[in-house]
Amino acid sequence: MNIEIKNAEDITMTHTGLLPGKKGKVIHVCFERKTERGTDYAELMLPSRRVVNSKGFDEGELAQLRLYLKGEEKNIIKNAKQIDHDLLFKL
């Protein structure tokens, strides 16, 4: 099954630093893309890759975003730790 994400080149991804969660630290990852009808949005959490909120992305696209997070999880966690580190030294 090969599902393509519409306008994948127009998607931007942002993420938080490490945040306290119910079962340990989590990272919120947001995907956005501009469309004619507004902005599509998907927010997922790492490490669970659970969808917290979405608008405009269909189920197949959300599955692709989960796969993307699975492959990039180590890099995103590394970057999230760096965000926390940088904030500590700016205070």
Backbone as XML, in Angstrom:
<?xml version="1.0"?>
<chain id="A" units="angstrom">
  <residue number="1" name="MET">
    <atom name="N" x="0.839" y="-1.174" z="0.000"/>
    <atom name="CA" x="0.000" y="0.000" z="0.000"/>
    <atom name="C" x="0.886" y="1.240" z="0.000"/>
  </residue>
  <residue number="2" name="ASN">
    <atom name="N" x="0.783" y="2.039" z="-1.042"/>
    <atom name="CA" x="1.603" y="3.228" z="-1.177"/>
    <atom name="C" x="0.699" y="4.457" z="-1.150"/>
  </residue>
  <residue number="3" name="ILE">
    <atom name="N" x="0.671" y="5.140" z="-0.036"/>
    <atom name="CA" x="-0.159" y="6.331" z="0.133"/>
    <atom name="C" x="0.738" y="7.546" z="0.001"/>
  </residue>
  <residue number="4" name="GLU">
    <atom name="N" x="0.326" y="8.490" z="-0.831"/>
    <atom name="CA" x="1.106" y="9.709" z="-0.983"/>
    <atom name="C" x="0.457" y="10.847" z="-0.219"/>
  </residue>
  <residue number="5" name="ILE">
    <atom name="N" x="1.285" y="11.689" z="0.306"/>
    <atom name="CA" x="0.803" y="12.883" z="0.993"/>
    <atom name="C" x="0.665" y="13.991" z="-0.035"/>
  </residue>
  <residue number="6" name="LYS">
    <atom name="N" x="-0.507" y="14.611" z="-0.085"/>
    <atom name="CA" x="-0.745" y="15.707" z="-1.011"/>
    <atom name="C" x="0.130" y="16.898" z="-0.637"/>
  </residue>
  <residue number="7" name="ASN">
    <atom name="N" x="0.764" y="17.490" z="-1.643"/>
    <atom name="CA" x="1.592" y="18.694" z="-1.452"/>
    <atom name="C" x="2.634" y="18.500" z="-0.347"/>
  </residue>
  <residue number="8" name="ALA">
    <atom name="N" x="3.288" y="17.355" z="-0.349"/>
    <atom name="CA" x="4.266" y="17.038" z="0.702"/>
    <atom name="C" x="5.378" y="18.075" z="0.780"/>
  </residue>
  <residue number="9" name="GLU">
    <atom name="N" x="5.749" y="18.647" z="-0.358"/>
    <atom name="CA" x="6.825" y="19.638" z="-0.366"/>
    <atom name="C" x="6.421" y="20.938" z="0.331"/>
  </residue>
  <residue number="10" name="ASP">
    <atom name="N" x="5.129" y="21.142" z="0.541"/>
    <atom name="CA" x="4.635" y="22.359" z="1.194"/>
    <atom name="C" x="4.425" y="22.189" z="2.701"/>
  </residue>
  <residue number="11" name="ILE">
    <atom name="N" x="4.721" y="21.032" z="3.237"/>
    <atom name="CA" x="4.503" y="20.771" z="4.664"/>
    <atom name="C" x="5.702" y="21.266" z="5.467"/>
  </residue>
  <residue number="12" name="THR">
    <atom name="N" x="5.396" y="21.988" z="6.540"/>
    <atom name="CA" x="6.449" y="22.384" z="7.480"/>
    <atom name="C" x="6.244" y="21.609" z="8.776"/>
  </residue>
  <residue number="13" name="MET">
    <atom name="N" x="7.353" y="21.289" z="9.418"/>
    <atom name="CA" x="7.301" y="20.548" z="10.675"/>
    <atom name="C" x="7.997" y="21.375" z="11.744"/>
  </residue>
  <residue number="14" name="THR">
    <atom name="N" x="7.373" y="21.471" z="12.899"/>
    <atom name="CA" x="7.985" y="22.092" z="14.071"/>
    <atom name="C" x="7.790" y="21.152" z="15.252"/>
  </residue>
  <residue number="15" name="HIS">
    <atom name="N" x="8.591" y="21.328" z="16.282"/>
    <atom name="CA" x="8.407" y="20.491" z="17.477"/>
    <atom name="C" x="8.862" y="21.244" z="18.712"/>
  </residue>
  <residue number="16" name="THR">
    <atom name="N" x="8.364" y="20.791" z="19.833"/>
    <atom name="CA" x="8.723" y="21.368" z="21.121"/>
    <atom name="C" x="10.021" y="20.755" z="21.624"/>
  </residue>
  <residue number="17" name="GLY">
    <atom name="N" x="10.469" y="21.255" z="22.746"/>
    <atom name="CA" x="11.520" y="20.578" z="23.498"/>
    <atom name="C" x="10.867" y="19.435" z="24.262"/>
  </residue>
  <residue number="18" name="LEU">
    <atom name="N" x="11.583" y="18.860" z="25.210"/>
    <atom name="CA" x="11.033" y="17.787" z="26.037"/>
    <atom name="C" x="10.054" y="18.383" z="27.042"/>
  </residue>
  <residue number="19" name="LEU">
    <atom name="N" x="8.852" y="17.823" z="27.086"/>
    <atom name="CA" x="7.815" y="18.296" z="27.999"/>
    <atom name="C" x="7.416" y="17.176" z="28.949"/>
  </residue>
  <residue number="20" name="PRO">
    <atom name="N" x="7.002" y="17.516" z="30.167"/>
    <atom name="CA" x="6.550" y="16.464" z="31.081"/>
    <atom name="C" x="5.217" y="15.886" z="30.608"/>
  </residue>
  <residue number="21" name="GLY">
    <atom name="N" x="5.127" y="14.567" z="30.598"/>
    <atom name="CA" x="3.894" y="13.873" z="30.235"/>
    <atom name="C" x="3.470" y="12.958" z="31.362"/>
  </residue>
  <residue number="22" name="LYS">
    <atom name="N" x="2.353" y="12.283" z="31.177"/>
    <atom name="CA" x="1.840" y="11.377" z="32.216"/>
    <atom name="C" x="2.775" y="10.204" z="32.471"/>
  </residue>
  <residue number="23" name="LYS">
    <atom name="N" x="3.444" y="9.741" z="31.424"/>
    <atom name="CA" x="4.323" y="8.571" z="31.554"/>
    <atom name="C" x="5.764" y="8.902" z="31.190"/>
  </residue>
  <residue number="24" name="GLY">
    <atom name="N" x="6.197" y="10.112" z="31.464"/>
    <atom name="CA" x="7.563" y="10.510" z="31.135"/>
    <atom name="C" x="7.564" y="11.705" z="30.194"/>
  </residue>
  <residue number="25" name="LYS">
    <atom name="N" x="8.706" y="11.981" z="29.628"/>
    <atom name="CA" x="8.871" y="13.134" z="28.745"/>
    <atom name="C" x="8.236" y="12.860" z="27.375"/>
  </residue>
  <residue number="26" name="VAL">
    <atom name="N" x="7.668" y="13.922" z="26.783"/>
    <atom name="CA" x="7.067" y="13.827" z="25.459"/>
    <atom name="C" x="7.516" y="15.026" z="24.622"/>
  </residue>
  <residue number="27" name="ILE">
    <atom name="N" x="7.342" y="14.891" z="23.326"/>
    <atom name="CA" x="7.613" y="15.963" z="22.376"/>
    <atom name="C" x="6.383" y="16.096" z="21.493"/>
  </residue>
  <residue number="28" name="HIS">
    <atom name="N" x="5.891" y="17.312" z="21.339"/>
    <atom name="CA" x="4.775" y="17.563" z="20.434"/>
    <atom name="C" x="5.350" y="17.982" z="19.078"/>
  </residue>
  <residue number="29" name="VAL">
    <atom name="N" x="4.926" y="17.287" z="18.030"/>
    <atom name="CA" x="5.403" y="17.560" z="16.683"/>
    <atom name="C" x="4.216" y="18.029" z="15.853"/>
  </residue>
  <residue number="30" name="CYS">
    <atom name="N" x="4.368" y="19.177" z="15.196"/>
    <atom name="CA" x="3.281" y="19.751" z="14.400"/>
    <atom name="C" x="3.666" y="19.794" z="12.925"/>
  </residue>
  <residue number="31" name="PHE">
    <atom name="N" x="2.729" y="19.396" z="12.086"/>
    <atom name="CA" x="2.876" y="19.472" z="10.643"/>
    <atom name="C" x="1.815" y="20.433" z="10.128"/>
  </residue>
  <residue number="32" name="GLU">
    <atom name="N" x="2.203" y="21.350" z="9.242"/>
    <atom name="CA" x="1.260" y="22.297" z="8.670"/>
    <atom name="C" x="1.501" y="22.439" z="7.173"/>
  </residue>
  <residue number="33" name="ARG">
    <atom name="N" x="0.419" y="22.705" z="6.440"/>
    <atom name="CA" x="0.539" y="23.050" z="5.029"/>
    <atom name="C" x="-0.589" y="24.006" z="4.676"/>
  </residue>
  <residue number="34" name="LYS">
    <atom name="N" x="-0.250" y="24.991" z="3.885"/>
    <atom name="CA" x="-1.227" y="25.967" z="3.409"/>
    <atom name="C" x="-1.947" y="25.382" z="2.202"/>
  </residue>
  <residue number="35" name="THR">
    <atom name="N" x="-3.256" y="25.582" z="2.164"/>
    <atom name="CA" x="-4.062" y="25.149" z="1.024"/>
    <atom name="C" x="-4.982" y="26.297" z="0.621"/>
  </residue>
  <residue number="36" name="GLU">
    <atom name="N" x="-5.730" y="26.095" z="-0.437"/>
    <atom name="CA" x="-6.679" y="27.124" z="-0.878"/>
    <atom name="C" x="-7.756" y="27.367" z="0.178"/>
  </residue>
  <residue number="37" name="ARG">
    <atom name="N" x="-8.068" y="26.351" z="0.947"/>
    <atom name="CA" x="-9.142" y="26.469" z="1.935"/>
    <atom name="C" x="-8.653" y="26.809" z="3.343"/>
  </residue>
  <residue number="38" name="GLY">
    <atom name="N" x="-7.381" y="27.068" z="3.493"/>
    <atom name="CA" x="-6.839" y="27.412" z="4.809"/>
    <atom name="C" x="-5.554" y="26.663" z="5.093"/>
  </residue>
  <residue number="39" name="THR">
    <atom name="N" x="-5.386" y="26.268" z="6.339"/>
    <atom name="CA" x="-4.183" y="25.552" z="6.762"/>
    <atom name="C" x="-4.556" y="24.181" z="7.290"/>
  </residue>
  <residue number="40" name="ASP">
    <atom name="N" x="-3.922" y="23.150" z="6.736"/>
    <atom name="CA" x="-4.059" y="21.795" z="7.272"/>
    <atom name="C" x="-3.053" y="21.672" z="8.415"/>
  </residue>
  <residue number="41" name="TYR">
    <atom name="N" x="-3.448" y="20.913" z="9.432"/>
    <atom name="CA" x="-2.659" y="20.861" z="10.652"/>
    <atom name="C" x="-2.735" y="19.463" z="11.248"/>
  </residue>
  <residue number="42" name="ALA">
    <atom name="N" x="-1.609" y="18.960" z="11.716"/>
    <atom name="CA" x="-1.592" y="17.683" z="12.446"/>
    <atom name="C" x="-0.580" y="17.800" z="13.574"/>
  </residue>
  <residue number="43" name="GLU">
    <atom name="N" x="-1.011" y="17.446" z="14.766"/>
    <atom name="CA" x="-0.125" y="17.439" z="15.927"/>
    <atom name="C" x="-0.044" y="16.023" z="16.455"/>
  </residue>
  <residue number="44" name="LEU">
    <atom name="N" x="1.179" y="15.502" z="16.531"/>
    <atom name="CA" x="1.424" y="14.156" z="17.033"/>
    <atom name="C" x="2.401" y="14.242" z="18.198"/>
  </residue>
  <residue number="45" name="MET">
    <atom name="N" x="2.405" y="13.220" z="19.035"/>
    <atom name="CA" x="3.314" y="13.173" z="20.177"/>
    <atom name="C" x="4.340" y="12.070" z="19.982"/>
  </residue>
  <residue number="46" name="LEU">
    <atom name="N" x="5.539" y="12.365" z="20.399"/>
    <atom name="CA" x="6.576" y="11.349" z="20.488"/>
    <atom name="C" x="6.787" y="11.051" z="21.960"/>
  </residue>
  <residue number="47" name="PRO">
    <atom name="N" x="7.047" y="9.849" z="22.355"/>
    <atom name="CA" x="7.419" y="8.707" z="21.530"/>
    <atom name="C" x="6.240" y="7.868" z="21.019"/>
  </residue>
  <residue number="48" name="SER">
    <atom name="N" x="5.022" y="8.138" z="21.431"/>
    <atom name="CA" x="3.894" y="7.262" z="21.073"/>
    <atom name="C" x="3.449" y="7.399" z="19.621"/>
  </residue>
  <residue number="49" name="ARG">
    <atom name="N" x="3.745" y="8.529" z="18.986"/>
    <atom name="CA" x="3.284" y="8.853" z="17.623"/>
    <atom name="C" x="1.754" y="8.920" z="17.549"/>
  </residue>
  <residue number="50" name="ARG">
    <atom name="N" x="1.127" y="9.215" z="18.682"/>
    <atom name="CA" x="-0.327" y="9.356" z="18.755"/>
    <atom name="C" x="-0.727" y="10.718" z="18.198"/>
  </residue>
  <residue number="51" name="VAL">
    <atom name="N" x="-1.821" y="10.741" z="17.423"/>
    <atom name="CA" x="-2.344" y="11.991" z="16.887"/>
    <atom name="C" x="-3.123" y="12.696" z="17.993"/>
  </residue>
  <residue number="52" name="VAL">
    <atom name="N" x="-2.723" y="13.909" z="18.314"/>
    <atom name="CA" x="-3.378" y="14.706" z="19.342"/>
    <atom name="C" x="-4.497" y="15.531" z="18.718"/>
  </residue>
  <residue number="53" name="ASN">
    <atom name="N" x="-4.224" y="16.089" z="17.535"/>
    <atom name="CA" x="-5.174" y="16.970" z="16.877"/>
    <atom name="C" x="-4.850" y="16.986" z="15.382"/>
  </residue>
  <residue number="54" name="SER">
    <atom name="N" x="-5.874" y="17.030" z="14.544"/>
    <atom name="CA" x="-5.609" y="17.161" z="13.117"/>
    <atom name="C" x="-6.798" y="17.796" z="12.408"/>
  </residue>
  <residue number="55" name="LYS">
    <atom name="N" x="-6.477" y="18.484" z="11.325"/>
    <atom name="CA" x="-7.488" y="19.100" z="10.476"/>
    <atom name="C" x="-6.926" y="19.133" z="9.061"/>
  </residue>
  <residue number="56" name="GLY">
    <atom name="N" x="-7.611" y="18.498" z="8.128"/>
    <atom name="CA" x="-7.205" y="18.561" z="6.730"/>
    <atom name="C" x="-6.356" y="17.399" z="6.238"/>
  </residue>
  <residue number="57" name="PHE">
    <atom name="N" x="-5.685" y="16.683" z="7.129"/>
    <atom name="CA" x="-4.916" y="15.507" z="6.734"/>
    <atom name="C" x="-5.831" y="14.293" z="6.831"/>
  </residue>
  <residue number="58" name="ASP">
    <atom name="N" x="-5.865" y="13.461" z="5.772"/>
    <atom name="CA" x="-6.699" y="12.266" z="5.843"/>
    <atom name="C" x="-5.965" y="11.144" z="6.573"/>
  </residue>
  <residue number="59" name="GLU">
    <atom name="N" x="-6.667" y="10.047" z="6.835"/>
    <atom name="CA" x="-6.095" y="8.941" z="7.630"/>
    <atom name="C" x="-4.833" y="8.361" z="6.998"/>
  </residue>
  <residue number="60" name="GLY">
    <atom name="N" x="-4.811" y="8.243" z="5.692"/>
    <atom name="CA" x="-3.616" y="7.738" z="5.012"/>
    <atom name="C" x="-2.426" y="8.660" z="5.201"/>
  </residue>
  <residue number="61" name="GLU">
    <atom name="N" x="-2.678" y="9.959" z="5.117"/>
    <atom name="CA" x="-1.601" y="10.925" z="5.323"/>
    <atom name="C" x="-1.109" y="10.897" z="6.766"/>
  </residue>
  <residue number="62" name="LEU">
    <atom name="N" x="-2.020" y="10.758" z="7.716"/>
    <atom name="CA" x="-1.608" y="10.655" z="9.119"/>
    <atom name="C" x="-0.752" y="9.412" z="9.341"/>
  </residue>
  <residue number="63" name="ALA">
    <atom name="N" x="-1.092" y="8.315" z="8.669"/>
    <atom name="CA" x="-0.286" y="7.097" z="8.762"/>
    <atom name="C" x="1.121" y="7.352" z="8.206"/>
  </residue>
  <residue number="64" name="GLN">
    <atom name="N" x="1.215" y="8.109" z="7.114"/>
    <atom name="CA" x="2.520" y="8.445" z="6.537"/>
    <atom name="C" x="3.317" y="9.339" z="7.488"/>
  </residue>
  <residue number="65" name="LEU">
    <atom name="N" x="2.644" y="10.271" z="8.139"/>
    <atom name="CA" x="3.338" y="11.133" z="9.103"/>
    <atom name="C" x="3.867" y="10.315" z="10.278"/>
  </residue>
  <residue number="66" name="ARG">
    <atom name="N" x="3.089" y="9.320" z="10.721"/>
    <atom name="CA" x="3.565" y="8.434" z="11.801"/>
    <atom name="C" x="4.810" y="7.672" z="11.357"/>
  </residue>
  <residue number="67" name="LEU">
    <atom name="N" x="4.805" y="7.184" z="10.113"/>
    <atom name="CA" x="5.982" y="6.479" z="9.589"/>
    <atom name="C" x="7.184" y="7.415" z="9.509"/>
  </residue>
  <residue number="68" name="TYR">
    <atom name="N" x="6.949" y="8.635" z="9.091"/>
    <atom name="CA" x="8.028" y="9.618" z="9.025"/>
    <atom name="C" x="8.623" y="9.829" z="10.421"/>
  </residue>
  <residue number="69" name="LEU">
    <atom name="N" x="7.744" y="9.994" z="11.419"/>
    <atom name="CA" x="8.227" y="10.183" z="12.791"/>
    <atom name="C" x="9.012" y="8.982" z="13.289"/>
  </residue>
  <residue number="70" name="LYS">
    <atom name="N" x="8.568" y="7.796" z="12.903"/>
    <atom name="CA" x="9.287" y="6.583" z="13.309"/>
    <atom name="C" x="10.723" y="6.626" z="12.789"/>
  </residue>
  <residue number="71" name="GLY">
    <atom name="N" x="10.887" y="7.041" z="11.548"/>
    <atom name="CA" x="12.226" y="7.097" z="10.952"/>
    <atom name="C" x="13.079" y="8.237" z="11.465"/>
  </residue>
  <residue number="72" name="GLU">
    <atom name="N" x="12.457" y="9.328" z="11.868"/>
    <atom name="CA" x="13.190" y="10.525" z="12.288"/>
    <atom name="C" x="13.208" y="10.738" z="13.801"/>
  </residue>
  <residue number="73" name="GLU">
    <atom name="N" x="12.669" y="9.778" z="14.543"/>
    <atom name="CA" x="12.504" y="9.941" z="15.988"/>
    <atom name="C" x="13.800" y="10.302" z="16.702"/>
  </residue>
  <residue number="74" name="LYS">
    <atom name="N" x="14.891" y="9.622" z="16.402"/>
    <atom name="CA" x="16.160" y="9.894" z="17.086"/>
    <atom name="C" x="16.632" y="11.317" z="16.839"/>
  </residue>
  <residue number="75" name="ASN">
    <atom name="N" x="16.509" y="11.790" z="15.593"/>
    <atom name="CA" x="16.928" y="13.155" z="15.269"/>
    <atom name="C" x="16.054" y="14.193" z="15.961"/>
  </residue>
  <residue number="76" name="ILE">
    <atom name="N" x="14.752" y="13.945" z="15.992"/>
    <atom name="CA" x="13.834" y="14.887" z="16.630"/>
    <atom name="C" x="14.103" y="14.950" z="18.136"/>
  </residue>
  <residue number="77" name="ILE">
    <atom name="N" x="14.327" y="13.793" z="18.761"/>
    <atom name="CA" x="14.632" y="13.772" z="20.199"/>
    <atom name="C" x="15.937" y="14.518" z="20.475"/>
  </residue>
  <residue number="78" name="LYS">
    <atom name="N" x="16.932" y="14.308" z="19.639"/>
    <atom name="CA" x="18.207" y="15.009" z="19.789"/>
    <atom name="C" x="18.000" y="16.523" z="19.694"/>
  </residue>
  <residue number="79" name="ASN">
    <atom name="N" x="17.209" y="16.967" z="18.715"/>
    <atom name="CA" x="16.938" y="18.393" z="18.556"/>
    <atom name="C" x="16.135" y="18.940" z="19.738"/>
  </residue>
  <residue number="80" name="ALA">
    <atom name="N" x="15.179" y="18.160" z="20.230"/>
    <atom name="CA" x="14.364" y="18.597" z="21.373"/>
    <atom name="C" x="15.243" y="18.767" z="22.610"/>
  </residue>
  <residue number="81" name="LYS">
    <atom name="N" x="16.180" y="17.876" z="22.811"/>
    <atom name="CA" x="17.101" y="18.003" z="23.945"/>
    <atom name="C" x="17.957" y="19.253" z="23.795"/>
  </residue>
  <residue number="82" name="GLN">
    <atom name="N" x="18.336" y="19.574" z="22.579"/>
    <atom name="CA" x="19.140" y="20.779" z="22.324"/>
    <atom name="C" x="18.328" y="22.039" z="22.627"/>
  </residue>
  <residue number="83" name="ILE">
    <atom name="N" x="17.040" y="22.030" z="22.299"/>
    <atom name="CA" x="16.168" y="23.164" z="22.623"/>
    <atom name="C" x="16.174" y="23.393" z="24.125"/>
  </residue>
  <residue number="84" name="ASP">
    <atom name="N" x="15.986" y="22.331" z="24.896"/>
    <atom name="CA" x="15.991" y="22.444" z="26.355"/>
    <atom name="C" x="17.331" y="22.963" z="26.857"/>
  </residue>
  <residue number="85" name="HIS">
    <atom name="N" x="18.411" y="22.459" z="26.302"/>
    <atom name="CA" x="19.761" y="22.864" z="26.701"/>
    <atom name="C" x="19.955" y="24.352" z="26.423"/>
  </residue>
  <residue number="86" name="ASP">
    <atom name="N" x="19.572" y="24.805" z="25.233"/>
    <atom name="CA" x="19.740" y="26.198" z="24.854"/>
    <atom name="C" x="18.911" y="27.124" z="25.758"/>
  </residue>
  <residue number="87" name="LEU">
    <atom name="N" x="17.697" y="26.707" z="26.109"/>
    <atom name="CA" x="16.859" y="27.526" z="26.971"/>
    <atom name="C" x="17.456" y="27.679" z="28.362"/>
  </residue>
  <residue number="88" name="LEU">
    <atom name="N" x="18.023" y="26.610" z="28.887"/>
    <atom name="CA" x="18.618" y="26.666" z="30.226"/>
    <atom name="C" x="19.750" y="27.688" z="30.291"/>
  </residue>
  <residue number="89" name="PHE">
    <atom name="N" x="20.542" y="27.751" z="29.235"/>
    <atom name="CA" x="21.698" y="28.637" z="29.264"/>
    <atom name="C" x="21.331" y="30.073" z="28.901"/>
  </residue>
  <residue number="90" name="LYS">
    <atom name="N" x="20.121" y="30.301" z="28.401"/>
    <atom name="CA" x="19.697" y="31.684" z="28.107"/>
    <atom name="C" x="19.016" y="32.330" z="29.306"/>
  </residue>
  <residue number="91" name="LEU">
    <atom name="N" x="18.597" y="31.542" z="30.283"/>
    <atom name="CA" x="17.889" y="32.110" z="31.444"/>
    <atom name="C" x="18.812" y="32.854" z="32.368"/>
  </residue>
</chain>
